[in-house]
């Protein structure tokens, strides 16, 4: 957990700032309920990954998001 702000608040702040319009956001969290995932995506996250997660799967998601070829 992050101090002072939660991940939803950070995501919302990034999306509200025009300087970060092109920033991609993957929420990586222990909060895995469907309602929490829906909230993260509704606030502007591009993807939502719950712990525990497979490192390879996360790398593939990041590469795809950045438009890099996955081998």
N, CA, C and O of each residue as an XYZ file, in Angstrom:
284
protein
N       0.834     -1.180      0.000
C       0.000      0.000      0.000
C       0.886      1.253      0.000
O       1.932      1.283      0.648
N       0.468      2.251     -0.710
C       1.240      3.488     -0.801
C       0.799      4.435      0.322
O      -0.388      4.514      0.638
N       1.745      5.144      0.914
C       1.353      6.092      1.970
C       0.682      7.342      1.396
O       0.984      7.765      0.280
N      -0.213      7.913      2.161
C      -0.878      9.189      1.897
C      -1.966      9.133      0.827
O      -3.054      9.667      1.047
N      -1.716      8.511     -0.313
C      -2.723      8.376     -1.370
C      -2.815      6.911     -1.749
O      -1.837      6.170     -1.655
N      -4.000      6.499     -2.179
C      -4.095      5.125     -2.665
C      -3.898      5.114     -4.185
O      -3.843      6.168     -4.818
N      -3.794      3.936     -4.750
C      -3.541      3.812     -6.179
C      -4.615      4.432     -7.048
O      -4.331      4.959     -8.124
N      -5.848      4.368     -6.577
C      -6.944      4.978     -7.330
C      -6.753      6.491     -7.410
O      -6.955      7.093     -8.465
N      -6.364      7.100     -6.291
C      -6.150      8.549     -6.262
C      -4.977      8.955     -7.150
O      -5.030      9.983     -7.825
N      -3.921      8.146     -7.149
C      -2.767      8.433     -8.006
C      -3.171      8.334     -9.477
O      -2.824      9.200    -10.280
N      -3.898      7.285     -9.822
C      -4.366      7.100    -11.197
C      -5.233      8.280    -11.627
O      -5.056      8.823    -12.718
N      -6.150      8.666    -10.784
C      -7.051      9.784    -11.081
C      -6.275     11.089    -11.269
O      -6.583     11.874    -12.165
N      -5.271     11.318    -10.425
C      -4.466     12.544    -10.520
C      -3.671     12.575    -11.824
O      -3.564     13.620    -12.466
N      -3.120     11.436    -12.207
C      -2.359     11.372    -13.462
C      -3.283     11.656    -14.642
O      -2.928     12.421    -15.539
N      -4.454     11.052    -14.645
C      -5.396     11.257    -15.744
C      -5.944     12.683    -15.796
O      -6.340     13.153    -16.862
N      -5.968     13.367    -14.667
C      -6.497     14.732    -14.618
C      -5.482     15.772    -15.090
O      -5.848     16.918    -15.350
N      -4.225     15.385    -15.201
C      -3.159     16.316    -15.566
C      -2.820     16.149    -17.053
O      -2.314     15.104    -17.463
N      -3.095     17.160    -17.840
C      -2.882     17.102    -19.295
C      -1.432     16.808    -19.672
O      -1.170     16.268    -20.747
N      -0.491     17.158    -18.799
C       0.928     16.891    -19.099
C       1.223     15.396    -19.204
O       2.197     14.992    -19.841
N       0.386     14.588    -18.583
C       0.614     13.140    -18.566
C      -0.392     12.387    -19.420
O      -0.645     11.205    -19.190
N      -0.955     13.055    -20.389
C      -2.005     12.475    -21.218
C      -1.576     11.155    -21.866
O      -2.390     10.238    -21.971
N      -0.348     11.041    -22.291
C       0.116      9.839    -22.979
C       0.671      8.755    -22.079
O       1.099      7.710    -22.567
N       0.673      8.980    -20.779
C       1.230      8.009    -19.838
C       0.310      6.785    -19.748
O      -0.907      6.916    -19.612
N       0.898      5.628    -19.824
C       0.155      4.375    -19.669
C       0.201      3.973    -18.199
O       1.224      4.136    -17.534
N      -0.908      3.449    -17.702
C      -0.996      3.056    -16.299
C      -1.430      1.605    -16.198
O      -2.478      1.218    -16.715
N      -0.611      0.809    -15.524
C      -0.986     -0.547    -15.155
C      -1.048     -0.564    -13.632
O      -0.043     -0.341    -12.957
N      -2.209     -0.824    -13.114
C      -2.347     -0.942    -11.665
C      -1.927     -2.346    -11.268
O      -2.466     -3.330    -11.776
N      -0.960     -2.439    -10.355
C      -0.465     -3.713     -9.849
C      -0.821     -3.753     -8.372
O      -0.246     -3.011     -7.575
N      -1.759     -4.608     -8.000
C      -2.351     -4.520     -6.676
C      -2.747     -5.870     -6.105
O      -2.906     -6.853     -6.829
N      -2.899     -5.892     -4.795
C      -3.405     -7.078     -4.107
C      -4.924     -7.083     -4.085
O      -5.540     -8.082     -3.712
N      -5.526     -5.981     -4.480
C      -6.990     -5.872     -4.479
C      -7.531     -6.495     -5.759
O      -7.501     -5.880     -6.825
N      -8.028     -7.728     -5.638
C      -8.399     -8.469     -6.827
C      -9.877     -8.646     -7.088
O     -10.259     -9.323     -8.042
N     -10.715     -8.050     -6.259
C     -12.151     -8.208     -6.518
C     -12.534     -7.482     -7.802
O     -11.928     -6.478     -8.174
N     -13.547     -8.013     -8.463
C     -13.980     -7.450     -9.746
C     -14.372     -5.979     -9.628
O     -14.075     -5.185    -10.521
N     -15.035     -5.614     -8.539
C     -15.466     -4.228     -8.356
C     -14.257     -3.289     -8.252
O     -14.310     -2.151     -8.718
N     -13.172     -3.768     -7.643
C     -11.959     -2.949     -7.534
C     -11.282     -2.792     -8.892
O     -10.789     -1.716     -9.230
N     -11.264     -3.869     -9.658
C     -10.699     -3.804    -11.001
C     -11.510     -2.844    -11.869
O     -10.934     -2.028    -12.588
N     -12.811     -2.929    -11.812
C     -13.674     -2.042    -12.588
C     -13.438     -0.580    -12.198
O     -13.426      0.302    -13.057
N     -13.250     -0.331    -10.909
C     -12.995      1.033    -10.440
C     -11.679      1.560    -11.009
O     -11.625      2.692    -11.490
N     -10.615      0.747    -10.959
C      -9.319      1.164    -11.499
C      -9.396      1.495    -12.978
O      -8.856      2.507    -13.423
N     -10.062      0.650    -13.730
C     -10.197      0.879    -15.167
C     -11.078      2.095    -15.446
O     -10.813      2.853    -16.379
N     -12.118      2.281    -14.648
C     -13.005      3.438    -14.823
C     -12.286      4.752    -14.525
O     -12.619      5.789    -15.099
N     -11.305      4.709    -13.633
C     -10.545      5.918    -13.295
C      -9.431      6.204    -14.299
O      -8.744      7.222    -14.205
N      -9.258      5.294    -15.262
C      -8.305      5.578    -16.329
C      -7.124      4.649    -16.447
O      -6.267      4.857    -17.306
N      -7.047      3.627    -15.611
C      -5.947      2.670    -15.763
C      -6.101      1.950    -17.099
O      -7.214      1.657    -17.535
N      -4.988      1.677    -17.729
C      -5.012      0.962    -19.000
C      -5.115     -0.547    -18.806
O      -5.610     -1.267    -19.673
N      -4.644     -1.007    -17.666
C      -4.719     -2.427    -17.339
C      -4.678     -2.565    -15.828
O      -4.338     -1.621    -15.115
N      -5.026     -3.742    -15.352
C      -5.129     -3.991    -13.916
C      -4.621     -5.401    -13.681
O      -5.196     -6.359    -14.198
N      -3.559     -5.541    -12.912
C      -2.960     -6.840    -12.643
C      -2.990     -7.079    -11.139
O      -2.613     -6.209    -10.353
N      -3.440     -8.260    -10.748
C      -3.519     -8.568     -9.322
C      -2.385     -9.491     -8.889
O      -1.889    -10.310     -9.662
N      -1.998     -9.333     -7.640
C      -0.982    -10.186     -7.039
C      -1.661    -11.438     -6.510
O      -2.806    -11.366     -6.064
N      -1.002    -12.567     -6.545
C       0.284    -12.801     -7.186
C       0.114    -12.780     -8.704
O      -0.966    -13.051     -9.228
N       1.193    -12.456     -9.389
C       1.145    -12.372    -10.848
C       2.372    -13.063    -11.422
O       3.393    -13.217    -10.751
N       2.252    -13.469    -12.664
C       3.382    -14.076    -13.366
C       4.199    -12.958    -13.997
O       3.666    -12.147    -14.754
N       5.482    -12.915    -13.689
C       6.361    -11.871    -14.211
C       6.312    -11.827    -15.734
O       6.244    -10.748    -16.321
N       6.345    -12.965    -16.360
C       6.316    -13.026    -17.833
C       5.042    -12.381    -18.372
O       5.083    -11.634    -19.350
N       3.915    -12.672    -17.732
C       2.643    -12.088    -18.164
C       2.675    -10.561    -18.062
O       2.200     -9.863    -18.958
N       3.233    -10.053    -16.972
C       3.329     -8.605    -16.788
C       4.239     -7.986    -17.846
O       3.917     -6.939    -18.408
N       5.361     -8.622    -18.115
C       6.285     -8.117    -19.136
C       5.604     -8.087    -20.499
O       5.766     -7.125    -21.249
N       4.850     -9.119    -20.824
C       4.135     -9.154    -22.103
C       3.111     -8.029    -22.196
O       2.957     -7.415    -23.252
N       2.413     -7.756    -21.100
C       1.431     -6.665    -21.087
C       2.119     -5.315    -21.300
O       1.641     -4.482    -22.070
N       3.233     -5.109    -20.617
C       3.963     -3.839    -20.751
C       4.484     -3.678    -22.169
O       4.344     -2.609    -22.764
N       5.080     -4.723    -22.714
C       5.600     -4.652    -24.080
C       4.481     -4.355    -25.079
O       4.657     -3.544    -25.988
N       3.337     -5.008    -24.909
C       2.201     -4.768    -25.812
C       1.718     -3.334    -25.679
O       1.407     -2.690    -26.681
N       1.651     -2.828    -24.458
C       1.189     -1.474    -24.225
C       2.123     -0.443    -24.855
O       1.686      0.615    -25.308
N       3.409     -0.768    -24.877
C       4.393      0.136    -25.454
C       4.553     -0.057    -26.964
O       5.316      0.654    -27.618
N       3.817     -1.032    -27.501
C       3.886     -1.286    -28.945
C       5.129     -2.016    -29.348
O       5.570     -1.918    -30.494
N       5.710     -2.759    -28.412
C       6.916     -3.536    -28.698
C       6.516     -4.950    -29.069
O       5.515     -5.476    -28.582
N       7.308     -5.558    -29.935
C       7.025     -6.897    -30.382
C       7.290     -7.881    -29.246
O       8.319     -7.799    -28.575
N       6.361     -8.810    -29.034
C       6.547     -9.860    -28.034
C       7.073    -11.100    -28.718
O       6.498    -11.582    -29.694
N       8.170    -11.609    -28.199
C       8.773    -12.837    -28.760
C       8.424    -14.030    -27.922
O       8.839    -15.146    -28.235
